[in-house]
Amino acid sequence: MSEIRTTVYSKELQKQLFPDNSFFKKSIGETGVAINAIAVEKPQQGTIPKAKNGEPDSYPLKVTKADDSKSTYPVELVYAPPILITSESEMLTNYSKRQTKQEQQAGVINTRCADIAAHNWGPTKSTNIIKSTGEGRATNVAGLTGNRKAITKADILKVYNLLLRMNVSGLPGKWYALLTADAYSDLLNIDDFVSYEKTGYTTKLEQGILGRIMNIEIMTRSTERMDIGLLYSNASTPVKRAMDEIVNSDRPANLFWHEKMVCRAEGTVKTSINTDRADYVGGTLISSYTRFGAAIVREDEKGVVALLEDNA
């Protein structure tokens, strides 16, 4: 007599895990960007002569024309390639497969947008790039070899000093930092900084904010590669790597910024659903897409600093 075996279909679906991408909301936002937008234009205020005191040497005073400029940053198409849900799989699963796949596509799109923001906010000017100076320790960034120097209290003070000298603190808004898991662990080894972990501000933790140092809100993010989405070369004058590019001697970056000194442009995520496809035996095709761009607000890159985990 044959044995009858049954299969139980669980309602508990193990979902794909994504990095914490909330950091890119801490910026000037242009929302509702049309799907056909290709760029955002940023006006730049020109300089004027410095104020003087005392009686002028001669009249009339020299007149300077008031000139302003503008810059633009691209808004790119970000999309999740189409996926097929077969008619059979929709019937045999004990959860809404179509809904979960739409959520997955939204997740991968949001992650890619965050990758773009982390990369594009990375400064290119050498004056805005600082290297760590601590003892050598292992790096957990996949694809890198050798050790990297840990982040020290002196490194954070150097970053803070540079931020203060940028004269940005007078603007409304907050300072933020996005750290690798390795760098965040470095901070937990600094006795003077450990207390920020004990604040007990639950609401801040829910917003992805792990603590505050020197009035800088600390956040962390780990991509699949285990960096924040920003790497620099090992050259004496570090060069920012292109997205998705990595060399084994690269240096992971930690990003510090003022929320009024970086910007983003994001559209609404749209989803196309094509049901009952005859060429896919009644299956459903799903594809999601949006527009996204991010940039440093000022051409002089004030308000943004990168702290690199230097090679040991």
C-alpha positions as CSV (number, residue, x, y, z in Angstrom):
1,M,0.0,0.0,0.0
2,S,1.5,3.4,-1.0
3,E,2.2,6.0,1.7
4,I,0.4,9.3,1.4
5,R,2.5,12.3,2.2
6,T,1.3,15.8,2.5
7,T,3.1,19.2,2.1
8,V,2.2,22.0,4.5
9,Y,2.6,25.5,3.0
10,S,3.7,27.9,5.7
11,K,2.5,31.5,5.8
12,E,5.8,32.7,7.3
13,L,7.9,33.9,4.4
14,Q,11.6,34.6,5.0
15,K,12.1,37.9,3.3
16,Q,15.2,39.3,1.6
17,L,17.3,41.5,3.9
18,F,18.3,45.0,2.9
19,P,20.8,47.5,4.3
20,D,19.5,50.5,6.3
21,N,18.9,53.0,3.6
22,S,17.2,55.7,5.7
23,F,20.3,57.9,5.7
24,F,19.7,59.5,2.3
25,K,16.6,61.2,3.6
26,K,18.8,63.4,5.7
27,S,19.3,65.9,2.8
28,I,17.5,68.5,0.8
29,G,14.9,66.7,-1.2
30,E,13.3,67.2,-4.6
31,T,10.4,64.8,-4.6
32,G,7.8,63.8,-7.2
33,V,10.4,63.9,-10.0
34,A,8.8,63.0,-13.3
35,I,9.8,59.7,-14.9
36,N,11.2,61.6,-17.9
37,A,13.4,64.0,-15.9
38,I,17.1,63.8,-16.6
39,A,18.7,66.5,-14.4
40,V,18.2,69.0,-11.5
41,E,19.6,72.5,-11.7
42,K,21.1,74.0,-8.6
43,P,21.6,77.8,-8.4
44,Q,25.0,78.8,-6.9
45,Q,25.4,82.2,-5.3
46,G,28.4,84.2,-6.5
47,T,30.8,86.0,-4.3
48,I,30.7,89.7,-3.5
49,P,33.5,92.0,-2.2
50,K,34.3,91.8,1.5
51,A,33.0,94.5,3.8
52,K,35.5,97.3,4.7
53,N,35.6,99.9,7.5
54,G,36.9,103.4,7.6
55,E,36.6,106.3,5.1
56,P,37.0,105.3,1.4
57,D,40.1,106.4,-0.3
58,S,38.2,107.8,-3.3
59,Y,34.8,108.1,-4.9
60,P,32.8,106.7,-6.6
61,L,33.3,103.3,-5.0
62,K,34.2,100.4,-7.3
63,V,31.1,98.6,-8.5
64,T,31.1,94.8,-8.8
65,K,28.5,93.1,-10.9
66,A,26.3,90.7,-9.0
67,D,26.8,87.3,-10.8
68,D,25.4,84.0,-9.8
69,S,25.9,80.6,-11.4
70,K,24.3,77.3,-11.6
71,S,25.2,73.6,-11.7
72,T,23.3,70.5,-12.5
73,Y,23.3,66.9,-11.4
74,P,21.8,63.9,-13.3
75,V,18.6,62.1,-12.4
76,E,19.0,58.5,-13.5
77,L,16.5,55.7,-14.3
78,V,16.7,53.1,-11.5
79,Y,14.8,49.9,-12.2
80,A,14.3,46.3,-11.2
81,P,14.4,44.0,-14.2
82,P,11.1,42.1,-14.9
83,I,10.4,38.9,-13.0
84,L,7.9,36.2,-13.9
85,I,5.3,34.8,-11.6
86,T,3.9,31.6,-13.1
87,S,0.2,30.9,-12.7
88,E,1.1,27.7,-10.9
89,S,3.3,29.3,-8.3
90,E,0.5,31.8,-7.5
91,M,-1.9,29.0,-6.8
92,L,0.5,26.8,-4.7
93,T,1.9,29.4,-2.3
94,N,0.1,30.3,0.9
95,Y,1.0,34.0,0.7
96,S,0.5,36.8,-1.8
97,K,3.5,36.1,-4.1
98,R,2.7,39.1,-6.4
99,Q,2.7,41.5,-3.4
100,T,5.9,40.1,-1.9
101,K,7.7,40.4,-5.3
102,Q,6.6,44.0,-5.6
103,E,7.9,44.7,-2.1
104,Q,11.2,43.0,-3.1
105,Q,11.6,45.1,-6.2
106,A,10.9,48.3,-4.2
107,G,13.6,47.1,-1.7
108,V,16.2,46.6,-4.4
109,I,15.4,50.0,-6.0
110,N,15.6,51.8,-2.7
111,T,18.9,50.1,-2.0
112,R,20.3,51.2,-5.3
113,C,19.1,54.8,-4.7
114,A,20.9,54.7,-1.4
115,D,24.1,53.4,-3.1
116,I,23.9,56.3,-5.5
117,A,23.5,58.8,-2.7
118,A,26.4,57.4,-0.7
119,H,28.7,57.4,-3.7
120,N,27.7,60.8,-5.1
121,W,28.0,62.5,-1.7
122,G,31.5,61.4,-1.4
123,P,33.8,64.4,-1.8
124,T,36.5,64.6,-4.5
125,K,38.5,67.5,-3.1
126,S,41.6,66.3,-1.2
127,T,41.0,68.9,1.5
128,N,37.8,67.2,2.4
129,I,39.3,63.7,2.8
130,I,40.9,62.5,6.0
131,K,42.7,59.2,6.6
132,S,42.5,57.1,9.8
133,T,45.6,56.8,12.0
134,G,44.9,53.9,14.5
135,E,46.3,50.5,14.9
136,G,46.0,48.0,12.0
137,R,42.9,45.7,12.2
138,A,41.1,43.5,9.8
139,T,38.6,44.8,7.3
140,N,35.3,43.0,6.7
141,V,34.7,44.6,3.3
142,A,34.5,41.8,0.7
143,G,37.2,42.1,-2.0
144,L,39.7,44.0,0.1
145,T,42.9,42.4,1.4
146,G,45.3,43.3,4.2
147,N,44.5,45.4,7.3
148,R,43.2,48.9,7.7
149,K,43.9,51.5,10.4
150,A,41.3,51.8,13.0
151,I,39.4,55.1,13.6
152,T,40.7,57.0,16.6
153,K,39.4,59.8,18.8
154,A,42.0,62.0,17.2
155,D,40.6,61.2,13.8
156,I,37.1,62.2,14.8
157,L,38.4,65.4,16.4
158,K,40.2,66.2,13.1
159,V,36.9,65.6,11.2
160,Y,35.0,67.8,13.6
161,N,37.6,70.6,13.4
162,L,37.4,70.6,9.6
163,L,33.6,70.7,9.8
164,L,33.7,73.7,12.1
165,R,36.1,75.5,9.8
166,M,33.6,75.2,6.9
167,N,31.3,77.7,8.6
168,V,28.3,75.6,7.9
169,S,27.2,75.1,11.5
170,G,25.2,78.3,11.5
171,L,22.7,76.8,9.0
172,P,19.5,75.2,10.3
173,G,19.7,71.4,10.3
174,K,21.9,68.7,11.7
175,W,25.2,67.0,11.1
176,Y,25.2,63.2,10.3
177,A,27.7,60.5,9.9
178,L,27.4,57.2,8.0
179,L,29.9,54.6,9.2
180,T,30.9,51.1,8.2
181,A,30.3,48.4,10.7
182,D,34.1,48.2,11.2
183,A,34.4,51.9,12.0
184,Y,31.4,51.8,14.3
185,S,33.1,49.0,16.2
186,D,36.2,51.2,16.4
187,L,34.2,53.9,18.1
188,L,32.9,51.4,20.7
189,N,36.6,50.8,21.6
190,I,37.0,54.5,22.5
191,D,36.2,55.0,26.1
192,D,35.3,58.7,25.7
193,F,32.7,57.8,23.1
194,V,31.1,54.7,24.6
195,S,28.5,56.7,26.6
196,Y,26.6,57.8,23.5
197,E,25.4,54.1,23.2
198,K,23.7,54.5,26.5
199,T,21.4,57.4,25.7
200,G,18.3,55.2,25.7
201,Y,16.5,57.4,23.0
202,T,14.3,54.7,21.5
203,T,12.8,57.1,19.0
204,K,16.2,57.8,17.5
205,L,17.0,54.1,17.3
206,E,13.8,53.6,15.4
207,Q,15.0,56.3,12.9
208,G,18.2,54.5,12.3
209,I,20.3,56.9,14.5
210,L,22.6,55.0,16.8
211,G,24.0,57.8,18.8
212,R,25.6,61.2,18.8
213,I,29.2,62.4,19.0
214,M,30.1,66.1,19.1
215,N,26.6,66.9,18.0
216,I,26.9,64.5,15.0
217,E,24.2,61.9,14.6
218,I,25.9,58.5,14.0
219,M,24.3,56.0,11.6
220,T,25.7,52.8,10.0
221,R,25.1,50.9,6.8
222,S,26.4,47.7,5.3
223,T,26.0,46.9,1.6
224,E,26.4,43.3,0.3
225,R,30.1,44.3,0.1
226,M,30.1,45.4,3.8
227,D,31.0,49.0,3.1
228,I,28.6,52.0,3.0
229,G,28.7,52.2,-0.8
230,L,31.8,54.4,-1.0
231,L,35.4,53.4,-1.6
232,Y,38.6,55.4,-2.4
233,S,41.8,54.3,-4.1
234,N,45.0,53.7,-2.2
235,A,46.8,56.6,-4.0
236,S,48.5,59.3,-2.0
237,T,45.8,61.6,-3.2
238,P,42.7,59.3,-2.9
239,V,40.4,59.0,-5.8
240,K,36.8,58.0,-5.4
241,R,36.0,54.7,-7.0
242,A,33.2,54.3,-9.5
243,M,30.1,52.6,-8.3
244,D,30.4,48.8,-8.3
245,E,34.2,49.1,-8.9
246,I,36.6,47.7,-6.3
247,V,40.4,47.1,-6.0
248,N,41.8,45.0,-3.2
249,S,43.9,47.9,-1.8
250,D,40.9,50.3,-1.7
251,R,40.0,52.2,1.4
252,P,36.5,52.1,2.9
253,A,35.0,55.5,3.5
254,N,33.0,56.9,6.3
255,L,30.8,59.9,5.4
256,F,30.1,63.1,7.4
257,W,27.7,65.7,6.1
258,H,25.3,68.6,7.0
259,E,21.8,67.9,5.8
260,K,21.6,71.2,4.0
261,M,24.8,70.6,2.1
262,V,23.7,67.5,0.2
263,C,20.6,66.9,-1.9
264,R,18.6,64.2,-3.6
265,A,15.9,64.1,-6.3
266,E,13.5,61.1,-6.2
267,G,10.5,60.1,-8.1
268,T,7.7,57.8,-7.1
269,V,8.4,54.1,-7.6
270,K,6.1,52.8,-10.4
271,T,5.2,49.2,-11.1
272,S,4.1,47.7,-14.3
273,I,2.1,44.5,-14.0
274,N,1.3,42.4,-17.2
275,T,-1.0,39.6,-16.3
276,D,-2.1,36.4,-18.1
277,R,0.7,36.5,-20.6
278,A,0.0,33.9,-23.3
279,D,3.7,33.7,-24.1
280,Y,4.4,32.8,-20.5
281,V,1.5,30.3,-20.1
282,G,-0.7,32.6,-18.2
283,G,2.1,34.0,-16.0
284,T,2.5,37.6,-14.7
285,L,5.4,39.9,-15.4
286,I,6.3,42.5,-12.9
287,S,8.8,45.4,-13.3
288,S,9.3,48.5,-11.1
289,Y,11.2,51.7,-11.8
290,T,11.8,55.3,-10.7
291,R,14.1,58.3,-11.2
292,F,16.8,59.2,-8.7
293,G,19.8,61.5,-8.4
294,A,22.0,62.8,-5.6
295,A,24.8,65.4,-5.3
296,I,26.8,67.7,-3.0
297,V,25.0,71.1,-3.0
298,R,28.1,73.3,-3.2
299,E,30.8,73.2,-5.9
300,D,33.4,73.8,-3.1
301,E,32.0,70.7,-1.3
302,K,31.7,72.5,2.0
303,G,29.7,70.6,4.5
304,V,30.9,67.1,3.4
305,V,33.9,65.2,4.7
306,A,35.1,61.6,4.1
307,L,37.1,59.7,6.7
308,L,38.9,56.8,5.1
309,E,40.0,53.6,6.8
310,D,43.7,53.9,5.6
311,N,45.8,50.9,4.7
312,A,47.9,49.7,7.7
